[in-house]
Structures are given as C-alpha cells and as structure tokens.
C-alpha cells in the first residue's frame, strides 16, 4: 500500500481529475472532543451514521460529504 497525504486540496482540480461531484469522509465521533466540528467548518455535512471496524475495535462514525 502506498503512503500518501494531501498537502492542499483544490476542489476544482479534484472534481475535474476524478470526475466527482463530492468528497466523502468517515469521521469517528464516539468520544468527547471529536473532530466533527472541524470538518463542519470546512463545509462538510454529516448525513449518515455507520460503524467502523479495525480488528476487534468498533467505533461509531458519521459519513460526511462536501459538494465540489
């Protein structure tokens, strides 16, 4: 698996290159002080609750999307 990170996301470049209308992120929200408000300030909105699993660990998360 290739390691990568995003330095700066230009929504117009992403939309054109990937032919997408929105960006989806899954944000764990089952602890106090979670980062949901951070993503909301960046224009993402939560619209679905899911459970993420890593090995034996399960966490509640919200699916957040932002239109491009």
N, CA and C atoms as a LAMMPS dump frame, in Angstrom:
ITEM: TIMESTEP
0
ITEM: NUMBER OF ATOMS
204
ITEM: BOX BOUNDS ff ff ff
-5.0000000000000000e+02 5.0000000000000000e+02
-5.0000000000000000e+02 5.0000000000000000e+02
-5.0000000000000000e+02 5.0000000000000000e+02
ITEM: ATOMS id mol type element x y z
1 1 1 N 0.846 -1.18 0
2 1 2 C 0 0 0
3 1 3 C 0.889 1.239 0
4 2 1 N 0.553 2.163 -0.797
5 2 2 C 1.345 3.384 -0.937
6 2 3 C 0.948 4.411 0.121
7 3 1 N 1.939 5.002 0.771
8 3 2 C 1.667 6.061 1.745
9 3 3 C 1.525 7.389 1.018
10 4 1 N 0.569 8.187 1.446
11 4 2 C 0.385 9.5 0.849
12 4 3 C -0.325 10.417 1.836
13 5 1 N -0.262 11.691 1.567
14 5 2 C -1.036 12.658 2.319
15 5 3 C -1.37 13.818 1.387
16 6 1 N -2.373 14.574 1.77
17 6 2 C -2.819 15.696 0.942
18 6 3 C -2.262 16.98 1.534
19 7 1 N -1.451 17.674 0.774
20 7 2 C -0.939 18.965 1.241
21 7 3 C -2.009 20.032 1.105
22 8 1 N -2.581 20.103 -0.051
23 8 2 C -3.617 21.103 -0.306
24 8 3 C -4.585 20.497 -1.304
25 9 1 N -5.848 20.58 -1.002
26 9 2 C -6.858 20.018 -1.891
27 9 3 C -7.572 21.156 -2.6
28 10 1 N -7.36 21.233 -3.879
29 10 2 C -8.061 22.205 -4.696
30 10 3 C -9.301 21.495 -5.239
31 11 1 N -10.483 21.84 -4.726
32 11 2 C -11.699 21.136 -5.134
33 11 3 C -11.934 21.118 -6.641
34 12 1 N -11.589 22.176 -7.333
35 12 2 C -11.803 22.21 -8.778
36 12 3 C -10.9 21.217 -9.497
37 13 1 N -9.637 21.104 -9.064
38 13 2 C -8.728 20.132 -9.661
39 13 3 C -9.214 18.713 -9.404
40 14 1 N -9.637 18.454 -8.171
41 14 2 C -10.127 17.117 -7.811
42 14 3 C -11.358 16.768 -8.631
43 15 1 N -12.278 17.702 -8.731
44 15 2 C -13.524 17.469 -9.464
45 15 3 C -13.227 17.134 -10.924
46 16 1 N -12.333 17.896 -11.533
47 16 2 C -12.004 17.694 -12.939
48 16 3 C -11.234 16.377 -13.13
49 17 1 N -10.226 16.135 -12.307
50 17 2 C -9.372 14.96 -12.461
51 17 3 C -10.11 13.665 -12.138
52 18 1 N -10.856 13.646 -11.058
53 18 2 C -11.518 12.425 -10.605
54 18 3 C -12.961 12.303 -11.091
55 19 1 N -13.468 13.34 -11.744
56 19 2 C -14.851 13.348 -12.243
57 19 3 C -15.844 13.055 -11.116
58 20 1 N -15.695 13.765 -10.039
59 20 2 C -16.54 13.598 -8.859
60 20 3 C -17.311 14.887 -8.568
61 21 1 N -18.471 14.735 -7.93
62 21 2 C -19.28 15.888 -7.561
63 21 3 C -19.164 16.213 -6.082
64 22 1 N -18.576 15.256 -5.302
65 22 2 C -18.451 15.483 -3.863
66 22 3 C -17.28 14.673 -3.303
67 23 1 N -16.909 15.027 -2.072
68 23 2 C -15.889 14.292 -1.338
69 23 3 C -16.58 13.667 -0.125
70 24 1 N -16.258 12.411 0.166
71 24 2 C -16.824 11.707 1.318
72 24 3 C -15.694 11.381 2.296
73 25 1 N -15.951 11.631 3.583
74 25 2 C -15.036 11.205 4.632
75 25 3 C -15.854 10.538 5.733
76 26 1 N -15.27 9.553 6.396
77 26 2 C -15.903 8.896 7.541
78 26 3 C -15.174 9.393 8.782
79 27 1 N -15.896 10.022 9.704
80 27 2 C -15.29 10.656 10.869
81 27 3 C -15.786 9.981 12.149
82 28 1 N -14.838 9.402 12.909
83 28 2 C -15.192 8.773 14.187
84 28 3 C -15.681 9.86 15.132
85 29 1 N -16.831 9.606 15.753
86 29 2 C -17.44 10.636 16.612
87 29 3 C -17.91 10.086 17.959
88 30 1 N -17.329 8.97 18.4
89 30 2 C -17.811 8.356 19.639
90 30 3 C -16.96 8.708 20.864
91 31 1 N -16.363 9.881 20.856
92 31 2 C -15.593 10.339 22.02
93 31 3 C -15.749 11.848 22.16
94 32 1 N -15.653 12.371 23.38
95 32 2 C -15.753 13.82 23.587
96 32 3 C -14.577 14.533 22.903
97 33 1 N -14.848 15.683 22.359
98 33 2 C -13.795 16.448 21.687
99 33 3 C -13.446 15.899 20.317
100 34 1 N -14.387 15.186 19.682
101 34 2 C -14.1 14.628 18.356
102 34 3 C -13.945 15.752 17.327
103 35 1 N -13.54 15.393 16.114
104 35 2 C -13.197 16.394 15.101
105 35 3 C -14.34 16.746 14.147
106 36 1 N -15.56 16.299 14.446
107 36 2 C -16.699 16.629 13.572
108 36 3 C -16.845 18.145 13.384
109 37 1 N -16.774 18.963 14.444
110 37 2 C -16.898 20.412 14.243
111 37 3 C -15.824 20.987 13.304
112 38 1 N -14.623 20.428 13.353
113 38 2 C -13.555 20.869 12.446
114 38 3 C -13.974 20.685 10.993
115 39 1 N -14.477 19.489 10.656
116 39 2 C -14.883 19.212 9.282
117 39 3 C -16.113 20.019 8.88
118 40 1 N -17.022 20.281 9.835
119 40 2 C -18.182 21.121 9.525
120 40 3 C -17.742 22.534 9.152
121 41 1 N -16.734 23.054 9.827
122 41 2 C -16.214 24.391 9.492
123 41 3 C -15.628 24.432 8.089
124 42 1 N -15.19 23.281 7.589
125 42 2 C -14.629 23.198 6.243
126 42 3 C -15.688 22.899 5.188
127 43 1 N -16.965 22.885 5.617
128 43 2 C -18.057 22.735 4.664
129 43 3 C -18.611 21.334 4.502
130 44 1 N -18.14 20.383 5.299
131 44 2 C -18.667 19.024 5.227
132 44 3 C -19.931 18.921 6.082
133 45 1 N -20.864 18.077 5.65
134 45 2 C -22.103 17.865 6.398
135 45 3 C -22.302 16.373 6.599
136 46 1 N -22.709 16 7.818
137 46 2 C -22.969 14.596 8.133
138 46 3 C -24.376 14.212 7.758
139 47 1 N -24.512 13.031 7.158
140 47 2 C -25.846 12.617 6.737
141 47 3 C -26.143 11.137 6.986
142 48 1 N -25.215 10.432 7.632
143 48 2 C -25.421 9.002 7.854
144 48 3 C -24.502 8.56 8.997
145 49 1 N -24.99 7.653 9.835
146 49 2 C -24.181 7.103 10.908
147 49 3 C -23.81 5.67 10.553
148 50 1 N -22.54 5.313 10.764
149 50 2 C -22.053 3.968 10.446
150 50 3 C -21.188 3.457 11.6
151 51 1 N -20.82 2.188 11.539
152 51 2 C -19.873 1.601 12.48
153 51 3 C -18.632 1.19 11.704
154 52 1 N -17.468 1.665 12.136
155 52 2 C -16.203 1.286 11.521
156 52 3 C -15.547 0.227 12.39
157 53 1 N -14.857 -0.723 11.764
158 53 2 C -14.188 -1.792 12.499
159 53 3 C -12.729 -1.898 12.082
160 54 1 N -11.856 -1.968 13.085
161 54 2 C -10.433 -2.236 12.876
162 54 3 C -10.082 -3.394 13.795
163 55 1 N -9.926 -4.575 13.253
164 55 2 C -9.679 -5.74 14.1
165 55 3 C -10.847 -5.963 15.041
166 56 1 N -10.584 -5.936 16.349
167 56 2 C -11.644 -6.127 17.35
168 56 3 C -12.271 -4.818 17.804
169 57 1 N -11.789 -3.689 17.332
170 57 2 C -12.264 -2.369 17.763
171 57 3 C -13.376 -1.891 16.843
172 58 1 N -14.501 -1.472 17.437
173 58 2 C -15.606 -0.878 16.685
174 58 3 C -15.792 0.55 17.168
175 59 1 N -16.037 1.452 16.231
176 59 2 C -16.266 2.859 16.56
177 59 3 C -17.443 3.395 15.767
178 60 1 N -18.238 4.254 16.413
179 60 2 C -19.3 4.963 15.706
180 60 3 C -18.671 6.073 14.888
181 61 1 N -19.231 6.308 13.718
182 61 2 C -18.712 7.353 12.844
183 61 3 C -19.864 7.985 12.088
184 62 1 N -19.612 9.163 11.589
185 62 2 C -20.583 9.859 10.751
186 62 3 C -19.981 9.993 9.355
187 63 1 N -20.794 9.724 8.343
188 63 2 C -20.38 9.914 6.953
189 63 3 C -20.604 11.383 6.636
190 64 1 N -19.551 12.058 6.22
191 64 2 C -19.65 13.486 5.912
192 64 3 C -19.288 13.702 4.454
193 65 1 N -20.031 14.597 3.815
194 65 2 C -19.791 14.887 2.396
195 65 3 C -19.711 16.398 2.191
196 66 1 N -18.962 16.741 1.156
197 66 2 C -18.859 18.144 0.745
198 66 3 C -18.988 18.191 -0.774
199 67 1 N -19.898 18.996 -1.266
200 67 2 C -20.049 19.176 -2.708
201 67 3 C -18.875 19.956 -3.259
202 68 1 N -18.494 19.598 -4.48
203 68 2 C -17.378 20.303 -5.134
204 68 3 C -17.869 21.337 -6.103
